[in-house]
């Protein structure tokens, strides 16, 4: 019988693995070792206290990614992609798995209930999907005013991030932005590990 696939290891960690594949897991030392390793990783990530980012973190981060992409000559980007993609693909898959594990285990526990404002006040800042935040002067004034605001101050002021806003922001990144996001994450991981 063949070894478990990556998806089946996730199913095993979640306790939803098919009975026939669970039987293989009980008898196969290699799969059991890998499943135990994934379980230990999940327990370790569940113990990490991850603070909420500033409500404007993703807007500023996205702007920095776009600026870095615009600074690079087109030839540099193409050569980096062709040579680096082969080496970054496994790392990117690993980072995506870690992010998925963290998002699936930690974020539901860390989610704070939305701030309920007194009657007649706005509880959360809602942005229309068709507003271009980069060209909207009002939005620019708001982001400049709140740039130094901490997450606690934002919550106290009645501002909250919609739970799916971060996911939508990442899904809207184009190929170059995703590549730059991967590079920035790698640099940050190297910086924090030193």
Secondary structure, 3 states (H helix, E strand, C coil): CCCCCHHHHHHHHHCCCCHHHHHHHHHCHHHHHHHHHHHHHHHHHHCCCCCCCCCCHHHHHHHHHHHHHHHCCHHHHHHHHHHHHHHHHHHHHHHHHHHHHHHHHHHHHHCCCCCCCCCCCCCCCCCCCCCCCCCCHHHHHHHHHCCCCCHHHHHHCCCCCCCCHHHHHHHCCCHHHHHHHHHHHHHHHHHHHC
